[in-house]
Amino acid sequence: YLALGVAKDASAAAIKAQYRKLVLKFHPDKVQDEAQKQIASDQFHKIQTAWEVVGDEEKRQRYD
């Protein structure tokens, strides 16, 4: 939840919207500055991992 910046009781739609917003912001292909590219890549992978758990209702229930 922290990686996505959403509350634990957030709806699935809110989580999905925040995920999409963050993916666009931190996608390594979107970052032009080479110095920031590695940081964005690390953040992108963290967001992806969080989405894999929180985005799936079954995995989310087990995580909670």
HTML snippet that shows the backbone in 3Dmol.js (N, CA, C, O; Angstrom):
<script src="https://3Dmol.org/build/3Dmol-min.js"></script>
<div id="view" style="width:600px;height:400px;position:relative"></div>
<script>
const pdb = `
ATOM      1  N   TYR A   1       0.822  -1.182   0.000  1.00  0.00           N
ATOM      2  CA  TYR A   1       0.000   0.000   0.000  1.00  0.00           C
ATOM      3  C   TYR A   1       0.869   1.250   0.000  1.00  0.00           C
ATOM      4  O   TYR A   1       0.552   2.244  -0.652  1.00  0.00           O
ATOM      5  N   LEU A   2       1.948   1.184   0.728  1.00  0.00           N
ATOM      6  CA  LEU A   2       2.840   2.329   0.832  1.00  0.00           C
ATOM      7  C   LEU A   2       3.486   2.654  -0.517  1.00  0.00           C
ATOM      8  O   LEU A   2       3.604   3.823  -0.885  1.00  0.00           O
ATOM      9  N   ALA A   3       3.899   1.631  -1.243  1.00  0.00           N
ATOM     10  CA  ALA A   3       4.537   1.848  -2.545  1.00  0.00           C
ATOM     11  C   ALA A   3       3.578   2.490  -3.538  1.00  0.00           C
ATOM     12  O   ALA A   3       3.989   3.278  -4.389  1.00  0.00           O
ATOM     13  N   LEU A   4       2.303   2.150  -3.423  1.00  0.00           N
ATOM     14  CA  LEU A   4       1.306   2.718  -4.327  1.00  0.00           C
ATOM     15  C   LEU A   4       0.730   4.034  -3.798  1.00  0.00           C
ATOM     16  O   LEU A   4       0.105   4.788  -4.544  1.00  0.00           O
ATOM     17  N   GLY A   5       0.940   4.297  -2.534  1.00  0.00           N
ATOM     18  CA  GLY A   5       0.443   5.537  -1.953  1.00  0.00           C
ATOM     19  C   GLY A   5      -1.058   5.543  -1.750  1.00  0.00           C
ATOM     20  O   GLY A   5      -1.706   6.577  -1.915  1.00  0.00           O
ATOM     21  N   VAL A   6      -1.616   4.395  -1.394  1.00  0.00           N
ATOM     22  CA  VAL A   6      -3.058   4.300  -1.146  1.00  0.00           C
ATOM     23  C   VAL A   6      -3.293   3.768   0.264  1.00  0.00           C
ATOM     24  O   VAL A   6      -2.424   3.140   0.870  1.00  0.00           O
ATOM     25  N   ALA A   7      -4.482   4.037   0.758  1.00  0.00           N
ATOM     26  CA  ALA A   7      -4.860   3.541   2.078  1.00  0.00           C
ATOM     27  C   ALA A   7      -5.188   2.052   1.992  1.00  0.00           C
ATOM     28  O   ALA A   7      -5.510   1.532   0.924  1.00  0.00           O
ATOM     29  N   LYS A   8      -5.099   1.389   3.121  1.00  0.00           N
ATOM     30  CA  LYS A   8      -5.366  -0.045   3.166  1.00  0.00           C
ATOM     31  C   LYS A   8      -6.810  -0.372   2.819  1.00  0.00           C
ATOM     32  O   LYS A   8      -7.100  -1.462   2.325  1.00  0.00           O
ATOM     33  N   ASP A   9      -7.716   0.563   3.075  1.00  0.00           N
ATOM     34  CA  ASP A   9      -9.133   0.344   2.787  1.00  0.00           C
ATOM     35  C   ASP A   9      -9.563   0.954   1.446  1.00  0.00           C
ATOM     36  O   ASP A   9     -10.757   1.138   1.208  1.00  0.00           O
ATOM     37  N   ALA A  10      -8.617   1.261   0.588  1.00  0.00           N
ATOM     38  CA  ALA A  10      -8.927   1.850  -0.718  1.00  0.00           C
ATOM     39  C   ALA A  10      -9.652   0.847  -1.613  1.00  0.00           C
ATOM     40  O   ALA A  10      -9.434  -0.362  -1.526  1.00  0.00           O
ATOM     41  N   SER A  11     -10.502   1.370  -2.457  1.00  0.00           N
ATOM     42  CA  SER A  11     -11.251   0.505  -3.371  1.00  0.00           C
ATOM     43  C   SER A  11     -10.333   0.003  -4.479  1.00  0.00           C
ATOM     44  O   SER A  11      -9.261   0.561  -4.712  1.00  0.00           O
ATOM     45  N   ALA A  12     -10.758  -1.039  -5.145  1.00  0.00           N
ATOM     46  CA  ALA A  12      -9.972  -1.603  -6.246  1.00  0.00           C
ATOM     47  C   ALA A  12      -9.789  -0.578  -7.360  1.00  0.00           C
ATOM     48  O   ALA A  12      -8.725  -0.515  -7.976  1.00  0.00           O
ATOM     49  N   ALA A  13     -10.815   0.221  -7.619  1.00  0.00           N
ATOM     50  CA  ALA A  13     -10.733   1.243  -8.670  1.00  0.00           C
ATOM     51  C   ALA A  13      -9.721   2.327  -8.301  1.00  0.00           C
ATOM     52  O   ALA A  13      -8.970   2.795  -9.157  1.00  0.00           O
ATOM     53  N   ALA A  14      -9.701   2.724  -7.038  1.00  0.00           N
ATOM     54  CA  ALA A  14      -8.753   3.745  -6.591  1.00  0.00           C
ATOM     55  C   ALA A  14      -7.317   3.222  -6.673  1.00  0.00           C
ATOM     56  O   ALA A  14      -6.407   3.958  -7.055  1.00  0.00           O
ATOM     57  N   ILE A  15      -7.119   1.973  -6.318  1.00  0.00           N
ATOM     58  CA  ILE A  15      -5.793   1.366  -6.382  1.00  0.00           C
ATOM     59  C   ILE A  15      -5.326   1.294  -7.830  1.00  0.00           C
ATOM     60  O   ILE A  15      -4.173   1.603  -8.132  1.00  0.00           O
ATOM     61  N   LYS A  16      -6.215   0.887  -8.717  1.00  0.00           N
ATOM     62  CA  LYS A  16      -5.869   0.780 -10.136  1.00  0.00           C
ATOM     63  C   LYS A  16      -5.535   2.147 -10.729  1.00  0.00           C
ATOM     64  O   LYS A  16      -4.582   2.270 -11.498  1.00  0.00           O
ATOM     65  N   ALA A  17      -6.299   3.162 -10.383  1.00  0.00           N
ATOM     66  CA  ALA A  17      -6.052   4.515 -10.885  1.00  0.00           C
ATOM     67  C   ALA A  17      -4.698   5.031 -10.403  1.00  0.00           C
ATOM     68  O   ALA A  17      -3.943   5.618 -11.178  1.00  0.00           O
ATOM     69  N   GLN A  18      -4.396   4.817  -9.144  1.00  0.00           N
ATOM     70  CA  GLN A  18      -3.109   5.268  -8.593  1.00  0.00           C
ATOM     71  C   GLN A  18      -1.954   4.500  -9.222  1.00  0.00           C
ATOM     72  O   GLN A  18      -0.904   5.078  -9.505  1.00  0.00           O
ATOM     73  N   TYR A  19      -2.141   3.205  -9.442  1.00  0.00           N
ATOM     74  CA  TYR A  19      -1.121   2.376 -10.082  1.00  0.00           C
ATOM     75  C   TYR A  19      -0.798   2.915 -11.474  1.00  0.00           C
ATOM     76  O   TYR A  19       0.370   3.086 -11.824  1.00  0.00           O
ATOM     77  N   ARG A  20      -1.825   3.177 -12.255  1.00  0.00           N
ATOM     78  CA  ARG A  20      -1.611   3.674 -13.621  1.00  0.00           C
ATOM     79  C   ARG A  20      -0.905   5.023 -13.624  1.00  0.00           C
ATOM     80  O   ARG A  20      -0.038   5.278 -14.460  1.00  0.00           O
ATOM     81  N   LYS A  21      -1.281   5.876 -12.692  1.00  0.00           N
ATOM     82  CA  LYS A  21      -0.659   7.195 -12.587  1.00  0.00           C
ATOM     83  C   LYS A  21       0.838   7.063 -12.275  1.00  0.00           C
ATOM     84  O   LYS A  21       1.668   7.734 -12.888  1.00  0.00           O
ATOM     85  N   LEU A  22       1.166   6.205 -11.331  1.00  0.00           N
ATOM     86  CA  LEU A  22       2.565   6.022 -10.942  1.00  0.00           C
ATOM     87  C   LEU A  22       3.382   5.333 -12.024  1.00  0.00           C
ATOM     88  O   LEU A  22       4.553   5.661 -12.216  1.00  0.00           O
ATOM     89  N   VAL A  23       2.785   4.390 -12.729  1.00  0.00           N
ATOM     90  CA  VAL A  23       3.500   3.695 -13.807  1.00  0.00           C
ATOM     91  C   VAL A  23       3.891   4.691 -14.894  1.00  0.00           C
ATOM     92  O   VAL A  23       5.009   4.650 -15.406  1.00  0.00           O
ATOM     93  N   LEU A  24       2.980   5.576 -15.239  1.00  0.00           N
ATOM     94  CA  LEU A  24       3.303   6.581 -16.250  1.00  0.00           C
ATOM     95  C   LEU A  24       4.400   7.531 -15.775  1.00  0.00           C
ATOM     96  O   LEU A  24       5.245   7.961 -16.560  1.00  0.00           O
ATOM     97  N   LYS A  25       4.378   7.846 -14.507  1.00  0.00           N
ATOM     98  CA  LYS A  25       5.369   8.774 -13.956  1.00  0.00           C
ATOM     99  C   LYS A  25       6.761   8.153 -13.868  1.00  0.00           C
ATOM    100  O   LYS A  25       7.749   8.822 -14.168  1.00  0.00           O
ATOM    101  N   PHE A  26       6.856   6.887 -13.463  1.00  0.00           N
ATOM    102  CA  PHE A  26       8.144   6.264 -13.194  1.00  0.00           C
ATOM    103  C   PHE A  26       8.618   5.271 -14.247  1.00  0.00           C
ATOM    104  O   PHE A  26       9.657   4.637 -14.061  1.00  0.00           O
ATOM    105  N   HIS A  27       7.896   5.120 -15.334  1.00  0.00           N
ATOM    106  CA  HIS A  27       8.323   4.159 -16.356  1.00  0.00           C
ATOM    107  C   HIS A  27       9.703   4.565 -16.881  1.00  0.00           C
ATOM    108  O   HIS A  27       9.901   5.719 -17.261  1.00  0.00           O
ATOM    109  N   PRO A  28      10.652   3.632 -16.905  1.00  0.00           N
ATOM    110  CA  PRO A  28      12.024   3.960 -17.324  1.00  0.00           C
ATOM    111  C   PRO A  28      12.108   4.572 -18.730  1.00  0.00           C
ATOM    112  O   PRO A  28      13.009   5.369 -18.993  1.00  0.00           O
ATOM    113  N   ASP A  29      11.213   4.226 -19.615  1.00  0.00           N
ATOM    114  CA  ASP A  29      11.243   4.796 -20.960  1.00  0.00           C
ATOM    115  C   ASP A  29      10.742   6.234 -20.991  1.00  0.00           C
ATOM    116  O   ASP A  29      11.038   6.968 -21.934  1.00  0.00           O
ATOM    117  N   LYS A  30       9.994   6.644 -19.986  1.00  0.00           N
ATOM    118  CA  LYS A  30       9.459   8.006 -19.931  1.00  0.00           C
ATOM    119  C   LYS A  30      10.455   8.998 -19.336  1.00  0.00           C
ATOM    120  O   LYS A  30      10.364  10.197 -19.601  1.00  0.00           O
ATOM    121  N   VAL A  31      11.401   8.514 -18.539  1.00  0.00           N
ATOM    122  CA  VAL A  31      12.367   9.390 -17.876  1.00  0.00           C
ATOM    123  C   VAL A  31      13.499   9.685 -18.851  1.00  0.00           C
ATOM    124  O   VAL A  31      14.167   8.771 -19.334  1.00  0.00           O
ATOM    125  N   GLN A  32      13.706  10.959 -19.134  1.00  0.00           N
ATOM    126  CA  GLN A  32      14.723  11.360 -20.099  1.00  0.00           C
ATOM    127  C   GLN A  32      16.097  11.557 -19.467  1.00  0.00           C
ATOM    128  O   GLN A  32      17.118  11.303 -20.106  1.00  0.00           O
ATOM    129  N   ASP A  33      16.126  12.003 -18.225  1.00  0.00           N
ATOM    130  CA  ASP A  33      17.384  12.279 -17.534  1.00  0.00           C
ATOM    131  C   ASP A  33      18.066  10.966 -17.142  1.00  0.00           C
ATOM    132  O   ASP A  33      17.514  10.171 -16.382  1.00  0.00           O
ATOM    133  N   GLU A  34      19.261  10.753 -17.665  1.00  0.00           N
ATOM    134  CA  GLU A  34      19.986   9.496 -17.403  1.00  0.00           C
ATOM    135  C   GLU A  34      20.288   9.305 -15.920  1.00  0.00           C
ATOM    136  O   GLU A  34      20.301   8.174 -15.434  1.00  0.00           O
ATOM    137  N   ALA A  35      20.530  10.396 -15.196  1.00  0.00           N
ATOM    138  CA  ALA A  35      20.831  10.299 -13.770  1.00  0.00           C
ATOM    139  C   ALA A  35      19.612   9.807 -12.986  1.00  0.00           C
ATOM    140  O   ALA A  35      19.764   9.116 -11.979  1.00  0.00           O
ATOM    141  N   GLN A  36      18.434  10.149 -13.429  1.00  0.00           N
ATOM    142  CA  GLN A  36      17.206   9.764 -12.739  1.00  0.00           C
ATOM    143  C   GLN A  36      16.643   8.435 -13.230  1.00  0.00           C
ATOM    144  O   GLN A  36      15.733   7.881 -12.613  1.00  0.00           O
ATOM    145  N   LYS A  37      17.174   7.923 -14.329  1.00  0.00           N
ATOM    146  CA  LYS A  37      16.629   6.720 -14.954  1.00  0.00           C
ATOM    147  C   LYS A  37      16.694   5.496 -14.028  1.00  0.00           C
ATOM    148  O   LYS A  37      15.728   4.736 -13.952  1.00  0.00           O
ATOM    149  N   GLN A  38      17.810   5.297 -13.327  1.00  0.00           N
ATOM    150  CA  GLN A  38      17.960   4.144 -12.435  1.00  0.00           C
ATOM    151  C   GLN A  38      17.019   4.258 -11.238  1.00  0.00           C
ATOM    152  O   GLN A  38      16.432   3.264 -10.811  1.00  0.00           O
ATOM    153  N   ILE A  39      16.878   5.448 -10.704  1.00  0.00           N
ATOM    154  CA  ILE A  39      15.965   5.668  -9.581  1.00  0.00           C
ATOM    155  C   ILE A  39      14.532   5.381 -10.017  1.00  0.00           C
ATOM    156  O   ILE A  39      13.775   4.730  -9.297  1.00  0.00           O
ATOM    157  N   ALA A  40      14.169   5.864 -11.184  1.00  0.00           N
ATOM    158  CA  ALA A  40      12.823   5.631 -11.713  1.00  0.00           C
ATOM    159  C   ALA A  40      12.600   4.149 -11.971  1.00  0.00           C
ATOM    160  O   ALA A  40      11.511   3.632 -11.721  1.00  0.00           O
ATOM    161  N   SER A  41      13.615   3.467 -12.467  1.00  0.00           N
ATOM    162  CA  SER A  41      13.503   2.035 -12.734  1.00  0.00           C
ATOM    163  C   SER A  41      13.274   1.254 -11.436  1.00  0.00           C
ATOM    164  O   SER A  41      12.429   0.359 -11.387  1.00  0.00           O
ATOM    165  N   ASP A  42      14.022   1.593 -10.397  1.00  0.00           N
ATOM    166  CA  ASP A  42      13.846   0.929  -9.100  1.00  0.00           C
ATOM    167  C   ASP A  42      12.442   1.174  -8.543  1.00  0.00           C
ATOM    168  O   ASP A  42      11.796   0.257  -8.036  1.00  0.00           O
ATOM    169  N   GLN A  43      11.983   2.412  -8.642  1.00  0.00           N
ATOM    170  CA  GLN A  43      10.652   2.754  -8.156  1.00  0.00           C
ATOM    171  C   GLN A  43       9.584   2.035  -8.980  1.00  0.00           C
ATOM    172  O   GLN A  43       8.582   1.575  -8.434  1.00  0.00           O
ATOM    173  N   PHE A  44       9.796   1.939 -10.283  1.00  0.00           N
ATOM    174  CA  PHE A  44       8.863   1.256 -11.178  1.00  0.00           C
ATOM    175  C   PHE A  44       8.716  -0.212 -10.783  1.00  0.00           C
ATOM    176  O   PHE A  44       7.603  -0.738 -10.747  1.00  0.00           O
ATOM    177  N   HIS A  45       9.829  -0.870 -10.490  1.00  0.00           N
ATOM    178  CA  HIS A  45       9.774  -2.284 -10.099  1.00  0.00           C
ATOM    179  C   HIS A  45       9.079  -2.458  -8.751  1.00  0.00           C
ATOM    180  O   HIS A  45       8.375  -3.445  -8.538  1.00  0.00           O
ATOM    181  N   LYS A  46       9.270  -1.517  -7.855  1.00  0.00           N
ATOM    182  CA  LYS A  46       8.608  -1.558  -6.560  1.00  0.00           C
ATOM    183  C   LYS A  46       7.089  -1.418  -6.740  1.00  0.00           C
ATOM    184  O   LYS A  46       6.311  -2.107  -6.079  1.00  0.00           O
ATOM    185  N   ILE A  47       6.682  -0.523  -7.637  1.00  0.00           N
ATOM    186  CA  ILE A  47       5.263  -0.316  -7.926  1.00  0.00           C
ATOM    187  C   ILE A  47       4.670  -1.570  -8.568  1.00  0.00           C
ATOM    188  O   ILE A  47       3.563  -1.981  -8.220  1.00  0.00           O
ATOM    189  N   GLN A  48       5.401  -2.175  -9.500  1.00  0.00           N
ATOM    190  CA  GLN A  48       4.933  -3.393 -10.164  1.00  0.00           C
ATOM    191  C   GLN A  48       4.717  -4.521  -9.163  1.00  0.00           C
ATOM    192  O   GLN A  48       3.707  -5.222  -9.219  1.00  0.00           O
ATOM    193  N   THR A  49       5.658  -4.692  -8.257  1.00  0.00           N
ATOM    194  CA  THR A  49       5.554  -5.742  -7.246  1.00  0.00           C
ATOM    195  C   THR A  49       4.342  -5.497  -6.342  1.00  0.00           C
ATOM    196  O   THR A  49       3.590  -6.423  -6.034  1.00  0.00           O
ATOM    197  N   ALA A  50       4.164  -4.260  -5.927  1.00  0.00           N
ATOM    198  CA  ALA A  50       3.017  -3.922  -5.081  1.00  0.00           C
ATOM    199  C   ALA A  50       1.710  -4.181  -5.819  1.00  0.00           C
ATOM    200  O   ALA A  50       0.751  -4.674  -5.226  1.00  0.00           O
ATOM    201  N   TRP A  51       1.663  -3.855  -7.099  1.00  0.00           N
ATOM    202  CA  TRP A  51       0.446  -4.059  -7.884  1.00  0.00           C
ATOM    203  C   TRP A  51       0.123  -5.544  -8.020  1.00  0.00           C
ATOM    204  O   TRP A  51      -1.045  -5.930  -7.984  1.00  0.00           O
ATOM    205  N   GLU A  52       1.146  -6.373  -8.175  1.00  0.00           N
ATOM    206  CA  GLU A  52       0.923  -7.810  -8.306  1.00  0.00           C
ATOM    207  C   GLU A  52       0.227  -8.378  -7.071  1.00  0.00           C
ATOM    208  O   GLU A  52      -0.569  -9.310  -7.179  1.00  0.00           O
ATOM    209  N   VAL A  53       0.524  -7.823  -5.912  1.00  0.00           N
ATOM    210  CA  VAL A  53      -0.078  -8.311  -4.673  1.00  0.00           C
ATOM    211  C   VAL A  53      -1.423  -7.637  -4.417  1.00  0.00           C
ATOM    212  O   VAL A  53      -2.425  -8.313  -4.185  1.00  0.00           O
ATOM    213  N   VAL A  54      -1.443  -6.321  -4.458  1.00  0.00           N
ATOM    214  CA  VAL A  54      -2.639  -5.579  -4.069  1.00  0.00           C
ATOM    215  C   VAL A  54      -3.679  -5.536  -5.195  1.00  0.00           C
ATOM    216  O   VAL A  54      -4.870  -5.391  -4.920  1.00  0.00           O
ATOM    217  N   GLY A  55      -3.256  -5.658  -6.438  1.00  0.00           N
ATOM    218  CA  GLY A  55      -4.178  -5.589  -7.560  1.00  0.00           C
ATOM    219  C   GLY A  55      -5.039  -6.825  -7.727  1.00  0.00           C
ATOM    220  O   GLY A  55      -6.105  -6.761  -8.339  1.00  0.00           O
ATOM    221  N   ASP A  56      -4.593  -7.939  -7.196  1.00  0.00           N
ATOM    222  CA  ASP A  56      -5.346  -9.197  -7.268  1.00  0.00           C
ATOM    223  C   ASP A  56      -6.087  -9.384  -5.941  1.00  0.00           C
ATOM    224  O   ASP A  56      -5.467  -9.444  -4.880  1.00  0.00           O
ATOM    225  N   GLU A  57      -7.412  -9.474  -6.012  1.00  0.00           N
ATOM    226  CA  GLU A  57      -8.229  -9.556  -4.798  1.00  0.00           C
ATOM    227  C   GLU A  57      -7.838 -10.726  -3.891  1.00  0.00           C
ATOM    228  O   GLU A  57      -7.795 -10.573  -2.670  1.00  0.00           O
ATOM    229  N   GLU A  58      -7.555 -11.878  -4.470  1.00  0.00           N
ATOM    230  CA  GLU A  58      -7.197 -13.047  -3.669  1.00  0.00           C
ATOM    231  C   GLU A  58      -5.864 -12.821  -2.948  1.00  0.00           C
ATOM    232  O   GLU A  58      -5.742 -13.094  -1.754  1.00  0.00           O
ATOM    233  N   LYS A  59      -4.886 -12.327  -3.671  1.00  0.00           N
ATOM    234  CA  LYS A  59      -3.579 -12.059  -3.065  1.00  0.00           C
ATOM    235  C   LYS A  59      -3.683 -10.938  -2.044  1.00  0.00           C
ATOM    236  O   LYS A  59      -3.003 -10.959  -1.017  1.00  0.00           O
ATOM    237  N   ARG A  60      -4.537  -9.957  -2.329  1.00  0.00           N
ATOM    238  CA  ARG A  60      -4.728  -8.847  -1.399  1.00  0.00           C
ATOM    239  C   ARG A  60      -5.293  -9.330  -0.071  1.00  0.00           C
ATOM    240  O   ARG A  60      -4.860  -8.879   0.989  1.00  0.00           O
ATOM    241  N   GLN A  61      -6.261 -10.247  -0.123  1.00  0.00           N
ATOM    242  CA  GLN A  61      -6.848 -10.773   1.106  1.00  0.00           C
ATOM    243  C   GLN A  61      -5.799 -11.534   1.922  1.00  0.00           C
ATOM    244  O   GLN A  61      -5.760 -11.428   3.148  1.00  0.00           O
ATOM    245  N   ARG A  62      -4.953 -12.298   1.235  1.00  0.00           N
ATOM    246  CA  ARG A  62      -3.900 -13.033   1.951  1.00  0.00           C
ATOM    247  C   ARG A  62      -2.891 -12.065   2.543  1.00  0.00           C
ATOM    248  O   ARG A  62      -2.397 -12.280   3.649  1.00  0.00           O
ATOM    249  N   TYR A  63      -2.580 -10.994   1.810  1.00  0.00           N
ATOM    250  CA  TYR A  63      -1.604 -10.010   2.278  1.00  0.00           C
ATOM    251  C   TYR A  63      -2.116  -9.274   3.511  1.00  0.00           C
ATOM    252  O   TYR A  63      -1.375  -9.044   4.467  1.00  0.00           O
ATOM    253  N   ASP A  64      -3.398  -8.908   3.471  1.00  0.00           N
ATOM    254  CA  ASP A  64      -3.982  -8.179   4.592  1.00  0.00           C
ATOM    255  C   ASP A  64      -4.045  -9.092   5.803  1.00  0.00           C
ATOM    256  O   ASP A  64      -4.507  -8.677   6.866  1.00  0.00           O
TER     257      ASP A  64
END
`;
const viewer = $3Dmol.createViewer("view");
viewer.addModel(pdb, "pdb");
viewer.setStyle({}, {cartoon: {color: "spectrum"}});
viewer.zoomTo();
viewer.render();
</script>
